[in-house]
């Protein structure tokens, strides 16, 4: 999507972050089930940057938590580093996003 927007002369950027998942009705929320996610941001003159999530066909809201943005994935990889040594390595990541109640948010003002 970024390439298509840019090929039409529009400014677009890659956004990386997390997405709060919602359980199915009647099911408990699973800890560690939230996911790393990426979406697109389009610059609209007079309005600024507008986020778009083509994967989920929606305009991101509070459930999309931005960690950073760049030109593409290589600017904003979620994990970067070097491992020295031999053997077998395994990486396991679990993310839990917890909504903050509006009353809690007001106490930080």
Rosetta blueprint (number, residue, H / E / L):
1 X L
2 X H
3 X H
4 X H
5 X H
6 X H
7 X H
8 X L
9 X L
10 X L
11 X L
12 X E
13 X E
14 X E
15 X E
16 X E
17 X E
18 X E
19 X E
20 X L
21 X L
22 X L
23 X L
24 X L
25 X L
26 X L
27 X L
28 X L
29 X L
30 X L
31 X L
32 X L
33 X E
34 X E
35 X E
36 X E
37 X E
38 X E
39 X E
40 X E
41 X E
42 X E
43 X E
44 X E
45 X L
46 X L
47 X L
48 X E
49 X E
50 X E
51 X E
52 X E
53 X E
54 X L
55 X L
56 X L
57 X L
58 X E
59 X L
60 X L
61 X L
62 X L
63 X L
64 X E
65 X E
66 X E
67 X E
68 X E
69 X E
70 X E
71 X L
72 X L
73 X H
74 X H
75 X H
76 X L
77 X L
78 X L
79 X L
80 X L
81 X L
82 X L
83 X L
84 X L
85 X L
86 X L
87 X L
88 X L
89 X L
90 X L
91 X L
92 X L
93 X L
94 X L
95 X E
96 X L
97 X L
98 X L
99 X L
100 X L
101 X L
102 X H
103 X H
104 X H
105 X H
106 X H
107 X H
108 X L
109 X L
